[in-house]
Amino acid sequence: MSEEEEEQNLLREAKKLRWEDRLLHKNWKVRSEANADLASFLNNSIHDPPDLRLKQFGPLFRKTLADSNAPVQDKALDALISFLESPMPKPLEGIINGFFVVFNFQSNVIN
């Protein structure tokens, strides 16, 4: 089996793991793909604010955003933005909107 086939097999097998296991996997490509899949999942699958899956993902971002691999951090940031843009209960909307205002202000100041 070639190296590319092994990598594709690893990525395919990793999709069978729990989200947490994928997001914290030892292979950076698995972690990167997991973050991309999570962003897509959050954008396309969660439409109801009380969805309990939102609570499942929140605590994982502390670890995924601190990844030692820059491309994985980038994908984790995309997943976090999708998480923050997902439907939230009304009290959280103000907090989330405030986060985006501060984030946009800081990025404009830096640039």
Steps between C-alpha positions, in 0.01 A plus 500: 500500500641838403543787743212690338269199531595461866422866562161474327424186703596681822273795416214266408537299821527817710156611382358210701639644825317731739537873432727551801730217394524635148560860611778392738649223282880461486502545119472865396319416175229318695465801732488741206235297318301461822491880547391550137229235545389662825465841334291344223293304751428810707404699190270233357362289784413712801200725457347498846649706787437243775682230303711318759779440250599866537598430861709203385723707272555816704760361743703343220597834347739581783712205393453520124587870477824435689616236252872505423433475125408833333278353224307306765460821704361669190243224451419513873435874470265435206317243713479747790352767274242247377427412862452865591276558201280198578157567652533604863246559774403870514712592808814378324439694178615829660819339628576344163431824313728683743773246433480565126508877549814476716660243267438716191626812681821326608566354156449844341742660750765232436476532122 
